[in-house]
Amino acid sequence: MWFVIDNGGGSIKCGFVESPDCIEIPNCIAKPRKDVRTLVGVQTESDDLVNHSDLVYTRPHERGYLTNIAVETDVWDHMFEQVGYLGSVSGIIVTSPPFNPVDLAAALDQMITDHFNLYKLRKVNPAALVARYASGKSRFCLVVDSGFSFTHVTPVFDGVCYERGIRRIDVGGKLLTNYLKELVSFGEVNVMDDTYVVDCMKKRCCYVSTDIKKDLHDLGLMKRQPYLKRQERLTMAQRQELDTRFTRRYVLPDYQKVKKGYLLDPDTSYAEVEHLKDLIVTLSGECFLVPELLFNPSDLGIAQAGIPEVIEQVIAACPLETRHLLRSNVVVTGGNSLFPNFESRLSNDLGPEYIITMCGPDTAWKGGKQVAAQLSSH
């Protein structure tokens, strides 16, 4: 039976061809600082852990490429324990990033054949799998995959990636989490060692601004209120509206009273959570400035264009007769596309001639399952 693996830098989506849904496993191992145990995959996110902040993580991927085969072997061993008996696997379809160095690709092949004794192997660019599943009957598709390590924009013609048009942006979920750690540590409380906690905070608090200039202006106006003359201040209703719009209050875990961090409801009064006041982090501009890096990497000094501009660059690099077809079939996937307002912002920046389809982070796995089903029928 064919087994499909979307081998991402942050997590692995995997499952048998007959499985209705994939299983998602963190692609990492972790060791507690004062313990000899090694936690692998889903064990690193267990609720039984005393303190997630006490873990030292090691990931097999670096900058989107698989560089640590020993760690990946441990994760795959754990993966096959989670999904069932390895002996029932007859072949593997695994995703491989574009322009993967030959030596790194060969190391993965050797791990699969030597350690797992599997010899039927097909490696596929994840964009081709996304296009297969999500593009419908169209032969031309532009895939935007914004994941853990990077963002790729890939034109796909008849199921084949057009390599001359592929572009990569070195902004992914890992960089966004690290940026949020710096912002929170500078303004509120030191969370530089709390990667897991801040990653959860990012997923629950951050959103994409649909009008960044207006949001920055209004946020600055809200912050300046205490320093303005009384006659220049906004009314109470206006201040309340801005506070509701921008402010997020997040409760950090202390692993005693609070086991998991969570976002406070906007209507929660301070009296209700006074006993948690030392654990509450108040966010405002951080919530939209962090995802803004996907659209303007230069905000952090990264000399690259954002997603909308790169999409236009990719289309310009494709044959003239395909450009209008690509504009009419833009497929967006990856974990970063889950930020609220992502689709609206991208559509506003690109213009009405672009037709955008949003897909879940497991779309590459679903496309791989279709390929596996076709191979199984032959």
DRENDO-1510 file (C-alpha; in Angstrom, 1 decimal, always signed):
<recs>
REC; n; res; u; v; w
REC; 1; MET; +0.0; +0.0; +0.0 .
REC; 2; TRP; +1.3; +3.4; -0.9 .
REC; 3; PHE; +2.2; +5.9; +1.9 .
REC; 4; VAL; +2.1; +9.6; +1.3 .
REC; 5; ILE; +4.4; +12.0; +3.2 .
REC; 6; ASP; +4.4; +15.8; +3.0 .
REC; 7; ASN; +7.7; +16.3; +4.7 .
REC; 8; GLY; +7.6; +19.9; +5.9 .
REC; 9; GLY; +10.1; +21.8; +7.9 .
REC; 10; GLY; +7.6; +22.4; +10.8 .
REC; 11; SER; +5.4; +19.3; +10.6 .
REC; 12; ILE; +4.8; +16.2; +8.6 .
REC; 13; LYS; +1.4; +15.4; +7.1 .
REC; 14; CYS; +1.2; +11.7; +6.4 .
REC; 15; GLY; -1.1; +8.8; +5.8 .
REC; 16; PHE; -1.9; +5.7; +3.7 .
REC; 17; VAL; -3.6; +6.2; +0.3 .
REC; 18; GLU; -6.8; +4.7; +1.7 .
REC; 19; SER; -6.9; +7.0; +4.8 .
REC; 20; PRO; -9.6; +9.7; +4.7 .
REC; 21; ASP; -7.4; +12.3; +6.6 .
REC; 22; CYS; -3.7; +12.7; +7.2 .
REC; 23; ILE; -2.0; +12.6; +10.6 .
REC; 24; GLU; +0.1; +15.7; +11.4 .
REC; 25; ILE; +3.3; +15.2; +13.4 .
REC; 26; PRO; +5.8; +17.9; +14.5 .
REC; 27; ASN; +9.0; +17.4; +12.6 .
REC; 28; CYS; +11.4; +17.7; +15.5 .
REC; 29; ILE; +12.8; +16.2; +18.6 .
REC; 30; ALA; +13.2; +17.9; +22.0 .
REC; 31; LYS; +15.2; +17.3; +25.2 .
REC; 32; PRO; +14.3; +18.7; +28.6 .
REC; 33; ARG; +17.2; +20.8; +30.0 .
REC; 34; LYS; +17.3; +18.7; +33.2 .
REC; 35; ASP; +16.4; +15.3; +31.9 .
REC; 36; VAL; +17.9; +12.6; +29.8 .
REC; 37; ARG; +14.7; +11.8; +27.9 .
REC; 38; THR; +14.4; +12.5; +24.2 .
REC; 39; LEU; +10.9; +13.5; +23.0 .
REC; 40; VAL; +10.0; +12.9; +19.4 .
REC; 41; GLY; +7.2; +14.2; +17.2 .
REC; 42; VAL; +3.8; +14.5; +19.0 .
REC; 43; GLN; +5.5; +13.8; +22.4 .
REC; 44; THR; +6.9; +17.4; +22.2 .
REC; 45; GLU; +3.4; +18.8; +22.4 .
REC; 46; SER; +2.0; +16.5; +25.0 .
REC; 47; ASP; -0.1; +18.1; +27.7 .
REC; 48; ASP; +1.7; +16.0; +30.3 .
REC; 49; LEU; +4.8; +18.0; +30.0 .
REC; 50; VAL; +5.6; +20.0; +33.0 .
REC; 51; ASN; +7.0; +23.0; +31.1 .
REC; 52; HIS; +7.3; +23.4; +27.3 .
REC; 53; SER; +9.7; +26.3; +27.8 .
REC; 54; ASP; +12.2; +23.8; +29.3 .
REC; 55; LEU; +12.6; +22.0; +26.0 .
REC; 56; VAL; +15.6; +22.3; +23.7 .
REC; 57; TYR; +14.4; +21.6; +20.1 .
REC; 58; THR; +16.3; +20.1; +17.3 .
REC; 59; ARG; +14.8; +20.1; +13.8 .
REC; 60; PRO; +16.1; +18.1; +10.8 .
REC; 61; HIS; +15.4; +21.0; +8.4 .
REC; 62; GLU; +17.5; +24.1; +8.1 .
REC; 63; ARG; +16.3; +26.9; +5.8 .
REC; 64; GLY; +13.8; +24.6; +4.3 .
REC; 65; TYR; +16.2; +21.8; +3.4 .
REC; 66; LEU; +16.7; +18.4; +5.1 .
REC; 67; THR; +20.2; +18.6; +6.7 .
REC; 68; ASN; +20.1; +16.3; +9.7 .
REC; 69; ILE; +19.3; +12.7; +8.6 .
REC; 70; ALA; +19.8; +11.3; +12.1 .
REC; 71; VAL; +17.1; +13.4; +13.5 .
REC; 72; GLU; +14.8; +12.8; +10.6 .
REC; 73; THR; +15.2; +9.1; +11.0 .
REC; 74; ASP; +14.1; +9.3; +14.6 .
REC; 75; VAL; +11.0; +11.3; +13.6 .
REC; 76; TRP; +10.1; +8.9; +10.8 .
REC; 77; ASP; +10.4; +5.9; +13.2 .
REC; 78; HIS; +8.0; +7.7; +15.5 .
REC; 79; MET; +5.8; +8.6; +12.5 .
REC; 80; PHE; +5.4; +5.0; +11.5 .
REC; 81; GLU; +4.6; +4.0; +15.1 .
REC; 82; GLN; +1.8; +6.5; +15.0 .
REC; 83; VAL; +0.2; +5.5; +11.7 .
REC; 84; GLY; +0.5; +1.7; +12.0 .
REC; 85; TYR; +2.6; -1.2; +10.8 .
REC; 86; LEU; +5.5; -0.3; +8.5 .
REC; 87; GLY; +5.4; -3.7; +6.9 .
REC; 88; SER; +2.1; -2.7; +5.1 .
REC; 89; VAL; +3.9; +0.1; +3.2 .
REC; 90; SER; +4.8; -0.9; -0.4 .
REC; 91; GLY; +5.9; +2.4; -1.7 .
REC; 92; ILE; +6.3; +6.1; -0.6 .
REC; 93; ILE; +5.5; +9.4; -2.2 .
REC; 94; VAL; +7.4; +12.2; -0.4 .
REC; 95; THR; +7.5; +15.9; -1.1 .
REC; 96; SER; +10.9; +17.5; -1.9 .
REC; 97; PRO; +11.5; +21.3; -2.1 .
REC; 98; PRO; +12.5; +22.8; -5.5 .
REC; 99; PHE; +16.2; +23.1; -6.1 .
REC; 100; ASN; +17.0; +20.6; -3.4 .
REC; 101; PRO; +20.9; +20.0; -3.5 .
REC; 102; VAL; +21.8; +16.7; -4.9 .
REC; 103; ASP; +23.7; +15.5; -1.9 .
REC; 104; LEU; +20.8; +16.2; +0.5 .
REC; 105; ALA; +18.3; +14.4; -1.9 .
REC; 106; ALA; +20.6; +11.4; -2.0 .
REC; 107; ALA; +20.9; +11.3; +1.8 .
REC; 108; LEU; +17.1; +11.1; +2.0 .
REC; 109; ASP; +17.0; +8.3; -0.6 .
REC; 110; GLN; +19.6; +6.4; +1.4 .
REC; 111; MET; +17.7; +6.7; +4.6 .
REC; 112; ILE; +14.5; +5.4; +3.0 .
REC; 113; THR; +16.2; +2.4; +1.4 .
REC; 114; ASP; +18.7; +1.4; +4.0 .
REC; 115; HIS; +16.9; +2.1; +7.3 .
REC; 116; PHE; +13.3; +1.5; +6.2 .
REC; 117; ASN; +13.9; -1.0; +3.4 .
REC; 118; LEU; +11.6; +0.7; +1.0 .
REC; 119; TYR; +12.6; +0.8; -2.6 .
REC; 120; LYS; +9.5; +2.2; -4.4 .
REC; 121; LEU; +10.0; +5.9; -4.0 .
REC; 122; ARG; +8.6; +8.9; -5.8 .
REC; 123; LYS; +9.7; +12.4; -4.8 .
REC; 124; VAL; +7.5; +15.3; -6.0 .
REC; 125; ASN; +7.6; +19.1; -5.7 .
REC; 126; PRO; +4.7; +19.9; -3.3 .
REC; 127; ALA; +3.5; +22.6; -5.6 .
REC; 128; ALA; +2.7; +20.0; -8.3 .
REC; 129; LEU; +0.6; +18.0; -5.8 .
REC; 130; VAL; -1.2; +21.2; -4.6 .
REC; 131; ALA; -2.0; +22.0; -8.3 .
REC; 132; ARG; -3.2; +18.5; -9.0 .
REC; 133; TYR; -5.7; +18.6; -6.1 .
REC; 134; ALA; -6.8; +22.2; -6.1 .
REC; 135; SER; -6.6; +23.6; -9.6 .
REC; 136; GLY; -9.7; +21.7; -10.9 .
REC; 137; LYS; -9.8; +21.2; -14.7 .
REC; 138; SER; -7.4; +24.1; -15.4 .
REC; 139; ARG; -4.0; +23.0; -16.9 .
REC; 140; PHE; -2.3; +26.2; -15.6 .
REC; 141; CYS; -1.9; +27.1; -12.0 .
REC; 142; LEU; +0.2; +29.4; -9.8 .
REC; 143; VAL; +0.8; +27.9; -6.4 .
REC; 144; VAL; +1.8; +30.1; -3.4 .
REC; 145; ASP; +3.0; +27.9; -0.6 .
REC; 146; SER; +3.8; +29.8; +2.6 .
REC; 147; GLY; +5.1; +27.4; +5.2 .
REC; 148; PHE; +7.4; +27.0; +8.1 .
REC; 149; SER; +10.8; +27.8; +6.5 .
REC; 150; PHE; +10.0; +29.8; +3.4 .
REC; 151; THR; +7.4; +30.9; +0.8 .
REC; 152; HIS; +7.6; +29.5; -2.7 .
REC; 153; VAL; +5.7; +30.9; -5.7 .
REC; 154; THR; +5.5; +28.2; -8.4 .
REC; 155; PRO; +3.9; +28.1; -11.9 .
REC; 156; VAL; +2.6; +24.7; -12.8 .
REC; 157; PHE; +1.8; +23.7; -16.4 .
REC; 158; ASP; +0.0; +20.4; -17.0 .
REC; 159; GLY; +1.2; +19.1; -13.6 .
REC; 160; VAL; +4.8; +20.0; -14.2 .
REC; 161; CYS; +6.6; +22.9; -12.3 .
REC; 162; TYR; +8.0; +25.5; -14.6 .
REC; 163; GLU; +11.4; +25.8; -12.9 .
REC; 164; ARG; +12.5; +29.0; -14.7 .
REC; 165; GLY; +9.6; +30.8; -13.0 .
REC; 166; ILE; +9.9; +29.5; -9.4 .
REC; 167; ARG; +10.7; +32.2; -6.8 .
REC; 168; ARG; +11.5; +31.8; -3.1 .
REC; 169; ILE; +10.9; +34.3; -0.3 .
REC; 170; ASP; +13.0; +33.6; +2.8 .
REC; 171; VAL; +10.0; +34.4; +5.1 .
REC; 172; GLY; +8.1; +31.6; +6.8 .
REC; 173; GLY; +6.4; +30.7; +10.1 .
REC; 174; LYS; +9.7; +30.2; +11.9 .
REC; 175; LEU; +10.9; +33.7; +11.2 .
REC; 176; LEU; +7.5; +35.2; +12.1 .
REC; 177; THR; +7.6; +33.4; +15.5 .
REC; 178; ASN; +11.1; +34.6; +16.2 .
REC; 179; TYR; +10.1; +38.2; +15.3 .
REC; 180; LEU; +7.1; +38.0; +17.6 .
REC; 181; LYS; +9.4; +36.8; +20.4 .
REC; 182; GLU; +11.6; +39.8; +20.0 .
REC; 183; LEU; +8.7; +42.3; +19.9 .
REC; 184; VAL; +7.1; +40.8; +23.1 .
REC; 185; SER; +10.4; +40.5; +24.9 .
REC; 186; PHE; +11.3; +44.1; +24.2 .
REC; 187; GLY; +7.9; +45.5; +25.2 .
REC; 188; GLU; +6.4; +43.2; +27.8 .
REC; 189; VAL; +8.2; +40.1; +29.2 .
REC; 190; ASN; +11.2; +38.0; +28.2 .
REC; 191; VAL; +10.0; +35.1; +26.1 .
REC; 192; MET; +13.1; +34.5; +24.0 .
REC; 193; ASP; +13.3; +30.9; +25.3 .
REC; 194; ASP; +9.6; +30.2; +25.0 .
REC; 195; THR; +9.4; +29.3; +21.3 .
REC; 196; TYR; +6.5; +26.9; +21.6 .
REC; 197; VAL; +4.5; +29.3; +23.8 .
REC; 198; VAL; +5.1; +32.2; +21.4 .
REC; 199; ASP; +4.2; +30.1; +18.4 .
REC; 200; CYS; +0.8; +29.3; +20.0 .
REC; 201; MET; +0.4; +33.0; +20.7 .
REC; 202; LYS; +1.1; +33.9; +17.1 .
REC; 203; LYS; -1.5; +31.5; +15.8 .
REC; 204; ARG; -4.2; +32.8; +18.1 .
REC; 205; CYS; -3.5; +36.5; +18.1 .
REC; 206; CYS; -2.0; +37.6; +14.8 .
REC; 207; TYR; -3.9; +38.7; +11.7 .
REC; 208; VAL; -3.1; +40.4; +8.4 .
REC; 209; SER; -3.8; +44.0; +8.0 .
REC; 210; THR; -6.0; +44.8; +5.0 .
REC; 211; ASP; -4.9; +48.5; +5.0 .
REC; 212; ILE; -1.5; +48.8; +6.7 .
REC; 213; LYS; -1.2; +52.6; +6.3 .
REC; 214; LYS; -4.5; +53.2; +8.0 .
REC; 215; ASP; -3.9; +50.7; +10.7 .
REC; 216; LEU; -0.5; +52.2; +11.5 .
REC; 217; HIS; -2.1; +55.7; +11.6 .
REC; 218; ASP; -4.9; +54.6; +13.9 .
REC; 219; LEU; -2.6; +52.7; +16.1 .
REC; 220; GLY; -0.3; +55.7; +16.5 .
REC; 221; LEU; -3.3; +57.8; +17.3 .
REC; 222; MET; -4.4; +55.4; +20.0 .
REC; 223; LYS; -1.0; +55.3; +21.6 .
REC; 224; ARG; -0.7; +59.1; +21.6 .
REC; 225; GLN; -3.9; +59.7; +23.5 .
REC; 226; PRO; -2.4; +60.1; +27.0 .
REC; 227; TYR; +0.0; +62.7; +25.8 .
REC; 228; LEU; -2.4; +64.9; +23.9 .
REC; 229; LYS; -4.2; +68.0; +25.2 .
REC; 230; ARG; -7.7; +67.3; +26.4 .
REC; 231; GLN; -9.4; +69.1; +23.5 .
REC; 232; GLU; -7.3; +67.1; +21.0 .
REC; 233; ARG; -8.2; +63.7; +22.4 .
REC; 234; LEU; -10.7; +61.3; +20.9 .
REC; 235; THR; -14.0; +60.7; +22.6 .
REC; 236; MET; -14.4; +57.8; +24.9 .
REC; 237; ALA; -16.4; +55.9; +22.3 .
REC; 238; GLN; -13.7; +56.4; +19.7 .
REC; 239; ARG; -11.0; +55.2; +22.1 .
REC; 240; GLN; -13.0; +52.2; +23.0 .
REC; 241; GLU; -13.4; +51.3; +19.3 .
REC; 242; LEU; -9.7; +51.5; +18.7 .
REC; 243; ASP; -8.9; +49.5; +21.8 .
REC; 244; THR; -11.3; +46.8; +20.7 .
REC; 245; ARG; -9.9; +46.8; +17.2 .
REC; 246; PHE; -6.2; +46.5; +18.1 .
REC; 247; THR; -5.7; +45.2; +21.6 .
REC; 248; ARG; -5.3; +41.5; +22.3 .
REC; 249; ARG; -4.7; +40.1; +25.8 .
REC; 250; TYR; -3.0; +36.7; +26.0 .
REC; 251; VAL; -2.5; +34.6; +29.2 .
REC; 252; LEU; +0.9; +32.9; +29.3 .
REC; 253; PRO; +1.1; +29.5; +30.9 .
REC; 254; ASP; +2.8; +29.1; +34.3 .
REC; 255; TYR; +2.2; +25.3; +34.3 .
REC; 256; GLN; +0.6; +25.5; +37.7 .
REC; 257; LYS; -2.5; +27.6; +37.6 .
REC; 258; VAL; -2.5; +27.8; +33.7 .
REC; 259; LYS; -1.4; +24.7; +31.8 .
REC; 260; LYS; -1.9; +26.2; +28.3 .
REC; 261; GLY; -1.8; +29.8; +27.1 .
REC; 262; TYR; -5.0; +31.2; +25.8 .
REC; 263; LEU; -6.5; +34.4; +24.3 .
REC; 264; LEU; -8.8; +36.4; +26.6 .
REC; 265; ASP; -12.2; +37.3; +25.4 .
REC; 266; PRO; -12.4; +41.1; +24.6 .
REC; 267; ASP; -15.4; +41.4; +27.0 .
REC; 268; THR; -13.4; +39.9; +29.9 .
REC; 269; SER; -13.1; +42.5; +32.7 .
REC; 270; TYR; -9.8; +43.1; +34.5 .
REC; 271; ALA; -11.5; +42.1; +37.8 .
REC; 272; GLU; -12.2; +38.7; +36.4 .
REC; 273; VAL; -8.6; +38.0; +35.7 .
REC; 274; GLU; -6.9; +40.0; +38.4 .
REC; 275; HIS; -5.4; +36.8; +39.8 .
REC; 276; LEU; -3.6; +36.3; +36.5 .
REC; 277; LYS; -2.3; +39.8; +36.1 .
REC; 278; ASP; +1.3; +38.6; +36.2 .
REC; 279; LEU; +0.7; +36.2; +33.3 .
REC; 280; ILE; -1.2; +38.5; +30.9 .
REC; 281; VAL; +0.6; +40.0; +27.9 .
REC; 282; THR; -1.1; +42.8; +26.1 .
REC; 283; LEU; -0.5; +43.0; +22.4 .
REC; 284; SER; -1.6; +45.7; +19.9 .
REC; 285; GLY; +0.5; +46.5; +16.8 .
REC; 286; GLU; +2.5; +43.2; +17.1 .
REC; 287; CYS; -0.6; +41.3; +16.0 .
REC; 288; PHE; -0.5; +42.7; +12.4 .
REC; 289; LEU; +3.1; +43.8; +12.1 .
REC; 290; VAL; +4.4; +40.2; +12.4 .
REC; 291; PRO; +2.3; +38.8; +9.4 .
REC; 292; GLU; +3.1; +42.0; +7.5 .
REC; 293; LEU; +6.6; +40.6; +6.8 .
REC; 294; LEU; +5.0; +38.2; +4.3 .
REC; 295; PHE; +4.0; +41.3; +2.3 .
REC; 296; ASN; +6.9; +43.6; +3.1 .
REC; 297; PRO; +10.0; +41.6; +4.1 .
REC; 298; SER; +12.0; +44.8; +3.9 .
REC; 299; ASP; +10.4; +45.9; +7.2 .
REC; 300; LEU; +12.9; +43.6; +8.8 .
REC; 301; GLY; +15.8; +44.4; +6.5 .
REC; 302; ILE; +15.3; +41.4; +4.2 .
REC; 303; ALA; +16.2; +42.5; +0.7 .
REC; 304; GLN; +13.3; +40.7; -1.0 .
REC; 305; ALA; +9.9; +41.5; -2.4 .
REC; 306; GLY; +6.7; +40.5; -0.7 .
REC; 307; ILE; +4.2; +37.9; -1.9 .
REC; 308; PRO; +2.1; +40.1; -4.2 .
REC; 309; GLU; +5.2; +41.5; -6.0 .
REC; 310; VAL; +6.8; +38.1; -6.3 .
REC; 311; ILE; +3.6; +36.7; -7.9 .
REC; 312; GLU; +3.8; +39.4; -10.5 .
REC; 313; GLN; +7.6; +38.7; -11.1 .
REC; 314; VAL; +6.8; +34.9; -11.5 .
REC; 315; ILE; +4.0; +35.6; -14.0 .
REC; 316; ALA; +6.3; +38.0; -16.0 .
REC; 317; ALA; +8.9; +35.1; -16.2 .
REC; 318; CYS; +6.4; +32.8; -17.7 .
REC; 319; PRO; +5.5; +32.5; -21.5 .
REC; 320; LEU; +3.3; +35.3; -22.6 .
REC; 321; GLU; +0.4; +33.1; -23.7 .
REC; 322; THR; +0.1; +31.5; -20.2 .
REC; 323; ARG; +0.1; +34.7; -18.1 .
REC; 324; HIS; -3.7; +35.4; -18.1 .
REC; 325; LEU; -4.3; +31.7; -17.3 .
REC; 326; LEU; -2.0; +31.9; -14.3 .
REC; 327; ARG; -3.7; +35.1; -13.1 .
REC; 328; SER; -7.0; +33.4; -13.2 .
REC; 329; ASN; -5.9; +30.4; -11.1 .
REC; 330; VAL; -3.8; +31.4; -8.1 .
REC; 331; VAL; -3.8; +28.7; -5.4 .
REC; 332; VAL; -2.6; +29.6; -1.9 .
REC; 333; THR; -1.6; +27.0; +0.7 .
REC; 334; GLY; +0.6; +26.6; +3.8 .
REC; 335; GLY; +0.3; +27.4; +7.4 .
REC; 336; ASN; +0.8; +31.2; +7.1 .
REC; 337; SER; -2.3; +31.4; +4.8 .
REC; 338; LEU; -4.4; +30.7; +7.9 .
REC; 339; PHE; -3.9; +34.2; +9.3 .
REC; 340; PRO; -7.2; +36.0; +9.3 .
REC; 341; ASN; -7.6; +38.5; +6.3 .
REC; 342; PHE; -4.8; +36.9; +4.3 .
REC; 343; GLU; -7.0; +36.3; +1.3 .
REC; 344; SER; -8.5; +39.8; +1.4 .
REC; 345; ARG; -5.1; +41.5; +1.6 .
REC; 346; LEU; -3.6; +39.4; -1.2 .
REC; 347; SER; -6.6; +40.1; -3.4 .
REC; 348; ASN; -6.5; +43.9; -2.7 .
REC; 349; ASP; -2.8; +44.0; -3.5 .
REC; 350; LEU; -3.0; +42.0; -6.7 .
REC; 351; GLY; -6.1; +43.5; -8.2 .
REC; 352; PRO; -9.4; +42.2; -9.7 .
REC; 353; GLU; -7.8; +40.3; -12.6 .
REC; 354; TYR; -6.4; +37.7; -10.2 .
REC; 355; ILE; -8.7; +34.8; -9.0 .
REC; 356; ILE; -7.5; +33.4; -5.7 .
REC; 357; THR; -8.3; +30.0; -4.2 .
REC; 358; MET; -7.4; +29.3; -0.6 .
REC; 359; CYS; -6.5; +25.7; +0.4 .
REC; 360; GLY; -5.7; +24.0; +3.7 .
REC; 361; PRO; -2.1; +23.2; +4.7 .
REC; 362; ASP; -2.8; +19.5; +4.0 .
REC; 363; THR; -3.5; +20.1; +0.3 .
REC; 364; ALA; -0.1; +18.7; -0.9 .
REC; 365; TRP; -0.9; +15.5; +1.0 .
REC; 366; LYS; -4.3; +15.2; -0.6 .
REC; 367; GLY; -2.7; +15.7; -4.0 .
REC; 368; GLY; -0.1; +13.0; -3.2 .
REC; 369; LYS; -2.9; +10.7; -2.2 .
REC; 370; GLN; -4.4; +11.1; -5.7 .
REC; 371; VAL; -1.1; +10.3; -7.3 .
REC; 372; ALA; -0.8; +7.2; -5.0 .
REC; 373; ALA; -4.3; +6.0; -5.9 .
REC; 374; GLN; -3.4; +6.3; -9.6 .
REC; 375; LEU; -0.2; +4.3; -9.1 .
REC; 376; SER; -2.1; +1.6; -7.1 .
REC; 377; SER; -4.6; +1.1; -9.9 .
REC; 378; HIS; -1.8; +0.2; -12.4 .
</recs>
